[in-house]
Amino acid sequence: MRIAIPYPGYWPYVRRGIERCIHDTAGFLARRGHDVHVITSTPGRPRVAYDGSVKVTYVRQFSHPLVYGYRPRLRHLAFAVEASRILAAERAEVAHLWNYSMPWAPLLRRWLDLPYLFQVGLRGSRLRGGPSRNPLARLATMDIRGADALVALTPGGAAEVEAKFGVRCDVLPPPVDMTTFRPVRPRSDRPEVLFTSDLSDPLKGGRLVLRAWNSVHRRCPQAVLVLAGPYGLAGYSQESFGNVGRSVQDIVEPAAREGIEVRGPGSLEELPGWYSRASVTVLPSVGEAFGMVLTESLACGTPVVASSGEGPGEIVTNPEIGLTVDISTPADFESDERAGQLSDAILAAIELARLPGQVQRCRDWASQWSLERIGLAEERMLEQVIARR
């Protein structure tokens, strides 16, 4: 198959879930012998590179500071124009689209005879579309209803799409590479509580983790809170990592600050070791369509604590591998009750990590999202889309 995957960001320039998913599945499909072309953007000159066997075309990024601050959608529209030009010249057999990266996909389908699989990586209020005077929302509805195949990241996400748009939606979760994410180091002697999400994203729950840490430290003084996420996403915001220190000063009690290690995102190669050393990985987020840090942690043998709603709640359904806390709105991040419940769950997960055989239990649970399994499912879906054309 000749497969095109246009998306404005690509791993590792932008380190978040969709970019990671595109990188891993594109590489898998290329190793299976398919011709895979990722079309993306980056600052600097346009260029063509190869990520293994995957062709990666970088178009010029429309990234003036005024665009970030006042008209962020212009960047995506500028990318869609450039990507459309490349698609017209290359003539792929099928495209895999994510969210609203190509806001006129049905027109491209008709013009280029290019069928497409549309993957919805959004939940709740982030899922635009339906009747609206907003032209972008109307285009989003066209993209979804015009797709040859439509998939979401979880069964709950698929049900949400079906209810909102009245079309069938299947499930294609993000994969986890079980050969990369595996136990590579023993657990730390001091229990490590790992938070690897973006600390500047208000929906990831970083503030709630800091508030819960006060109680965790009082009850388990030897534990360490490891802040190993970025602060602001490259290509999306220009936040200073120094803001982490201000958040710690504002929220964490003086005694508990001694138990915090601000590690930063580090290198990609370090992640499996960080997950392996930890006793628990925490993601108390809201509006999370999936939660890849949870499956990565489990693949490394480490239990998790997450919010009970949306994507994370559909991953952590086995009490033997982790716990959930009822966090459903941003207001919960400021709740003393939720902070107490999160600290209880973190301490319970630390005990869970000490149980014999825990590493293998976590890995067995993560294997349902293995790259081999999900990659083959995506291959079958793309083949079916071409066959139906």
C-alpha positions in Angstrom: 0.0 0.0 0.0 1.0 3.6 -0.6 -0.1 5.3 2.7 -0.1 9.0 3.4 -0.3 10.4 6.9 -0.6 14.2 7.0 -0.3 15.7 10.5 1.2 19.1 11.5 3.5 17.7 14.3 5.8 14.6 14.3 7.7 12.8 17.0 10.1 13.7 18.7 9.9 17.4 17.7 6.4 17.3 19.4 6.4 14.8 22.3 2.8 13.9 22.9 0.4 11.0 22.2 -0.7 11.4 18.6 2.7 12.2 17.3 4.1 9.1 19.2 1.3 7.0 17.8 1.9 8.1 14.2 5.7 7.5 14.6 5.2 4.0 15.9 2.5 2.8 13.5 4.1 4.4 10.5 7.4 2.6 11.3 5.5 -0.7 11.8 3.7 -0.4 8.5 6.9 0.5 6.7 8.6 -2.6 8.1 5.7 -4.6 6.8 6.7 -3.5 3.3 4.3 -0.6 2.8 5.3 2.7 1.3 4.5 5.2 4.1 4.8 8.9 3.7 4.3 11.2 6.7 3.7 14.9 5.8 4.3 17.2 8.7 5.8 20.6 9.6 8.7 22.1 11.5 10.5 25.4 11.8 13.1 26.1 9.2 13.4 25.2 5.6 11.1 22.6 4.0 12.9 19.3 3.6 12.5 15.5 3.0 14.0 13.1 5.5 13.7 9.4 6.3 12.8 7.9 9.7 13.9 4.4 9.1 12.0 3.4 6.0 9.3 6.1 6.5 9.5 9.1 4.2 8.9 12.3 6.2 8.2 15.6 4.3 8.6 18.7 6.4 6.7 21.7 5.1 7.4 25.2 6.2 5.7 25.9 9.5 3.6 29.0 9.9 4.8 29.9 13.3 4.9 33.7 13.9 4.4 34.5 17.6 1.2 36.3 16.8 -0.1 33.1 15.3 0.5 31.3 18.6 -1.1 34.0 20.7 -4.1 35.2 18.6 -4.8 33.0 15.6 -3.5 29.4 16.4 -5.8 27.8 13.8 -4.0 29.7 11.0 -1.1 27.4 11.6 -3.2 24.3 11.0 -4.9 25.8 7.9 -1.5 26.7 6.4 -0.3 23.2 7.0 -3.4 21.7 5.4 -2.8 23.8 2.2 0.8 22.6 1.8 -0.1 19.0 2.6 -2.9 19.1 0.0 -0.4 20.2 -2.6 1.9 17.3 -1.8 -1.0 14.8 -1.7 -2.1 15.9 -5.2 1.4 15.3 -6.5 2.1 12.0 -4.8 -1.2 10.2 -5.4 -1.2 7.8 -2.4 -3.7 4.8 -2.3 -5.1 5.7 1.1 -4.7 8.3 3.8 -4.8 8.0 7.5 -6.1 11.3 9.0 -6.1 12.3 12.6 -8.5 14.8 14.1 -8.9 17.9 12.1 -5.5 18.0 10.4 -7.1 18.2 6.9 -10.3 20.2 7.2 -11.4 19.5 3.6 -10.7 15.8 3.5 -14.0 14.9 1.6 -13.1 17.3 -1.2 -9.6 15.7 -1.5 -11.2 12.3 -1.5 -13.4 13.3 -4.5 -10.7 15.3 -6.3 -7.8 12.8 -5.9 -9.8 9.6 -5.5 -8.1 9.2 -2.1 -10.1 7.2 0.4 -9.2 7.9 4.0 -9.3 6.4 7.5 -10.3 9.1 10.0 -9.0 8.6 13.6 -10.7 10.6 16.3 -8.3 11.4 19.1 -10.5 13.8 21.1 -13.1 13.5 23.8 -15.8 15.7 25.3 -15.8 19.4 24.6 -12.7 19.0 22.4 -14.7 17.0 19.9 -15.9 19.7 17.5 -18.6 19.2 15.0 -22.4 19.0 14.6 -24.7 21.8 13.6 -22.8 25.0 14.0 -22.3 28.4 12.4 -18.6 27.9 12.9 -17.1 27.0 9.5 -14.3 24.9 11.1 -16.9 22.9 13.1 -18.9 22.3 9.9 -15.7 21.1 8.1 -15.0 18.8 11.1 -18.5 17.2 10.6 -17.8 16.8 6.9 -14.4 15.0 7.6 -16.0 12.5 10.0 -19.2 11.8 8.0 -17.2 11.6 4.7 -14.6 9.1 6.0 -14.4 5.6 4.4 -13.7 4.3 7.9 -14.0 6.0 11.2 -12.2 4.9 14.4 -11.7 6.2 18.0 -9.2 5.3 20.6 -11.5 3.4 23.0 -15.0 1.9 23.0 -16.2 4.9 25.1 -14.7 7.3 22.6 -16.4 5.4 19.7 -19.8 5.5 21.4 -19.3 9.3 21.9 -18.6 9.8 18.2 -21.6 7.7 17.2 -23.9 9.6 19.5 -22.7 13.0 18.3 -22.5 12.4 14.6 -24.8 9.4 13.9 -22.2 7.3 12.1 -20.6 4.0 12.9 -17.2 4.3 14.6 -14.8 1.4 15.3 -11.9 1.2 17.8 -8.2 1.5 17.0 -6.2 2.3 20.2 -2.7 3.8 20.2 0.0 1.1 20.4 2.8 0.6 22.9 6.1 -0.9 21.7 6.7 -3.7 24.1 10.3 -4.1 23.0 11.1 -0.5 23.7 9.0 -0.2 26.8 10.1 -3.0 29.0 11.6 -3.5 32.5 15.2 -2.3 32.1 16.1 -1.3 35.6 15.2 -2.5 39.1 12.8 -0.5 41.2 14.3 2.4 43.2 14.9 1.7 46.9 12.9 4.8 47.6 9.4 4.7 46.2 9.3 7.0 43.1 6.0 8.6 42.1 6.4 9.4 38.4 4.6 12.2 36.5 5.6 12.3 32.8 2.9 14.5 31.4 3.1 18.2 30.3 3.2 20.3 33.4 1.9 23.4 31.6 -1.3 21.6 30.4 -4.0 22.5 32.9 -6.0 19.3 32.0 -3.2 16.8 32.8 -3.7 17.3 36.6 -0.2 18.3 37.5 -1.5 20.8 40.1 -3.5 18.1 41.7 -0.5 15.8 41.9 1.4 18.5 43.7 -1.5 19.1 46.2 -1.7 15.3 46.8 2.0 15.1 47.4 1.8 17.0 50.7 -0.2 14.1 52.2 1.9 11.4 50.5 5.1 12.9 51.9 3.7 13.1 55.4 2.6 9.5 55.3 5.6 8.1 53.3 8.6 10.5 53.9 11.0 8.3 52.0 9.0 8.6 48.8 10.2 10.8 45.9 7.9 12.7 43.4 9.6 12.7 40.0 8.4 15.5 37.7 9.6 14.1 34.3 7.3 15.8 31.8 7.9 18.8 29.6 6.7 22.3 30.3 5.1 23.4 27.1 5.1 21.5 23.9 7.8 22.3 21.2 6.0 23.8 18.3 2.8 24.6 20.2 3.9 26.8 23.1 7.0 28.6 24.3 6.6 28.2 28.0 9.7 28.3 30.3 10.5 25.2 32.3 11.4 27.5 35.2 7.6 27.9 35.8 7.6 24.4 37.4 9.6 25.9 40.4 6.9 28.5 40.9 4.2 25.9 40.9 6.0 23.9 43.5 6.6 27.0 45.7 2.9 27.9 45.5 1.4 24.5 46.2 3.8 22.2 48.1 4.5 22.5 51.8 8.2 23.4 52.6 8.9 20.0 54.1 7.5 18.1 51.2 9.5 20.1 48.6 12.6 18.1 49.7 11.1 15.0 48.3 10.5 16.4 44.8 12.9 15.8 41.9 12.4 18.1 38.8 13.9 15.8 36.2 12.5 17.3 33.1 11.5 15.3 29.9 15.0 14.0 29.4 15.9 11.9 26.3 13.6 9.3 24.7 16.1 6.5 25.6 15.7 7.3 29.3 12.0 6.8 29.5 11.9 3.0 29.9 14.4 3.3 32.7 12.4 5.9 34.5 9.2 3.9 34.3 11.0 0.8 35.5 12.5 2.5 38.5 9.2 4.0 39.6 6.7 2.4 41.9 3.7 4.2 40.3 3.0 6.5 37.3 0.3 9.1 37.9 -2.1 10.7 35.3 -5.1 12.4 37.0 -6.2 14.1 33.8 -9.5 15.4 32.4 -10.5 15.2 28.8 -8.0 12.5 28.0 -8.9 10.4 25.0 -6.5 7.6 25.9 -3.4 8.1 28.1 -0.3 6.5 26.5 1.9 7.2 29.5 -0.3 4.6 31.3 0.3 1.8 28.8 4.0 2.7 28.6 4.3 2.4 32.4 2.5 -0.9 32.5 4.7 -2.3 29.7 7.7 -1.5 31.9 6.0 -3.3 34.8 4.9 -0.3 36.9 1.4 0.2 38.3 -0.5 3.3 37.6 -3.0 5.7 39.1 -5.4 7.7 36.8 -8.7 9.4 36.6 -11.7 7.1 36.3 -13.3 8.8 33.4 -12.7 8.8 29.6 -9.6 7.1 28.2 -7.7 6.4 31.4 -10.7 4.9 33.0 -11.0 2.4 30.1 -7.3 1.4 30.5 -7.2 0.9 34.3 -10.1 -1.5 34.8 -8.1 -4.2 36.7 -7.3 -3.4 40.4 -4.3 -5.7 40.2 -2.4 -3.2 38.0 -3.6 0.2 39.2 -6.2 2.4 40.8 -8.5 5.2 39.6 -9.8 8.4 41.3 -13.1 10.1 40.4 -11.8 13.2 38.6 -14.2 14.5 35.9 -13.8 18.3 35.7 -11.0 20.9 36.1 -12.7 22.0 39.4 -11.7 18.6 40.9 -8.0 19.7 40.6 -8.7 22.3 43.4 -10.7 19.9 45.6 -9.2 18.9 48.9 -11.3 15.7 48.8 -9.9 14.7 45.4 -6.3 15.5 46.6 -6.9 13.2 49.5 -8.3 10.4 47.4 -5.3 10.8 45.0 -2.8 10.5 47.8 -4.6 7.4 49.1 -4.4 5.8 45.6 -0.7 6.7 45.2 0.1 5.1 48.5 -1.9 2.0 47.6 -0.1 1.7 44.3 3.3 1.9 46.0 2.2 -1.2 48.0 1.0 -2.8 44.8 4.4 -2.4 43.2 6.0 -4.4 46.1 3.9 -7.6 45.4 5.6 -10.6 43.9 5.0 -11.0 40.2 3.7 -7.4 39.8 6.0 -6.6 36.9 4.7 -9.4 34.8 1.0 -8.7 35.7 1.5 -5.2 34.5 3.2 -6.3 31.3 0.5 -8.9 30.6 -2.2 -6.2 30.9 -0.3 -3.8 28.6 0.1 -6.5 25.9 -3.5 -5.9 24.7 -2.2 -2.6 23.2 1.1 -4.0 21.8 2.4 -2.5 18.6 2.3 -5.8 16.8 -1.4 -6.3 17.6 -2.5 -2.7 16.9 -0.3 -2.4 13.8 -1.8 -5.4 12.2 -5.3 -4.1 13.0 -4.5 -0.8 11.3 -3.0 -2.6 8.3 -6.3 -4.6 7.9 -8.4 -1.5 8.2 -6.4 0.4 5.5 -6.6 -2.6 3.2 -10.4 -2.7 3.6 -10.7 1.1 2.9 -8.8 0.6 -0.4 -10.9 -2.5 -1.3 -14.2 -0.6 -0.7 -13.1 2.2 -3.0 
